[in-house]
Amino acid sequence: MRASLPITCLDNYCLDDYTADMKNRLIPQNAQRRFDSLEQEAYLSLWRTYDRLRAVEDELFAHWELTPQQYNVLRLLKSDHPEPMATLTLMSRLVSRAPDITRMLDKLELRKLISRSKRKNDRRSVMINITAAGLVLLHEISEPLQAAHEKQLGHLSGADLKTLLKLLHAVRLPHETEGSPWRQ
């Protein structure tokens, strides 16, 4: 221990043994934890993973001036092509909620990637169809998108991907609405 020196002002000066002792008493054992709970850690890990994987898609779709959600709309419409799809059906099948679906459809229609029509027997129901230009765009995107998916998840084995899919389904199942195609 050092000889006592008079302390004349409040500053960073303190005796070595004092700081070591205070460090042990002031920092709780669990202060090094970065998360409040295992659930929080898992949730934030999902969020971070989504952010990293989404960056790959954002870069890809920017080349075609599309958002991932707009691509998803086109992909879903192609799955029912040549039949049109009702807006409400489309909304229920989207990967993520789209509160501004009308504006998104407006942009796709302006680019002539989709067409909209109303049913004769129900004028409130809007039917949406992918156009030839939309089909051409999806074909053009298909190879680069497959390469992006490979970049995102290609390092995982088939068994790991199946396990991941099973776990993700189990996580979201209690939060899916009845009748959602994502419940299957």
Secondary structure, DSSP 4 states (H G I P E B T S, - for coil): -PPP----S-SS---HHHHHHHHHHHS-GGGG-S-SSHHHHHHHHHHHHHHHHHHHHHHHHHTTT--HHHHHHHHHHHHHTTS-EEHHHHHHH-SS--TTHHHHHHHHHHTTSEEEEE-SS-TTPEEEEE-HHHHHHHHHHHHHHHHHHHHHHTTS-HHHHHHHHHHHHHHHGGGSPTT-GGG-
